[in-house]
Amino acid sequence: MARVTDVSARSERHARIRNLPLFAGCTADELDEIDRLSDEVNVAAGRTVMTQGDLGQEFALIVEGEAEIVKDGVTVAVIGPGDYFGEVALLDSITRTASVVARTDLVLEVLDRRGFHTLLDDLPRLSRSLLSGLAHRLAELEEENERLRAAAL
């Protein structure tokens, strides 16, 4: 009986992970690897998940809930299901560029540094998705810089 429960729980977790755009194209075997390397973490509303200036050790994807991205004490964005954070510090071994605070209760899929790099090595499609996400964020930052420059003139 436990085996049926385990299969059902894994199937439910795979469905939740597959609904995240980052993993939408993954095969069952790839989802098994993600499941093996990641941990589901529940975070209460109001808790700081990651702190600006700390050395990055984890990558997290939001499965449920919302979080605020806080830079220098100012909320700069609100993110929700399907969004992720922590990849920049892991990709370049730099300190966190912003804090992440749970706006609501959160359900996260969390990968440590080793698991994150293992997935990037094993799943080239994931690497491309992360690069695309980073390019999108850079474009948004460039637009914001242009707005600030124009406002300063």
Phi, psi and omega in degrees: 000321180299326181297318178297318178297317179299316180295317179296316179296318179295318179298318179295317180295319177300318180297319179294317180293317181299331179288345177281129184307326181300328184248010187303326183266010185286146175280170178300319179295321178294320177296323175300318180293318177300315180299320181293324186269342184253162176236139173277128182233132176258133182233131180285148177307140178092344180281144174277123182273316178219146185244131177306134178094341177286154174290132182287129178236344184223158173241137182226145174242137178275121176267317178218145174101183180228150178225154176257138172265121185240121180240123181053040176082001182245131176289120183253346180196158171238130181238159183215201185309131181095341177277159181218164181206159178101353185288326183297313181296328179281325181290326187240008180051047177247171178284162181300134182273348180201164173265157175234124182238131179293117177280323175231176171302140183241147164243121182241151165256122187241134176243135173280175184305313182296314179297320178300311181291326176298314179296320178297322179290320186274336185235083181306328179298323178294319177301316179295320178296318178295318178298319178298316178298318178295319178298319178297316179296320178297320178296319177297319178296321178296317177299317179296319177299318178297317178298317180295319178298315181296321180291330182284340182282000000 
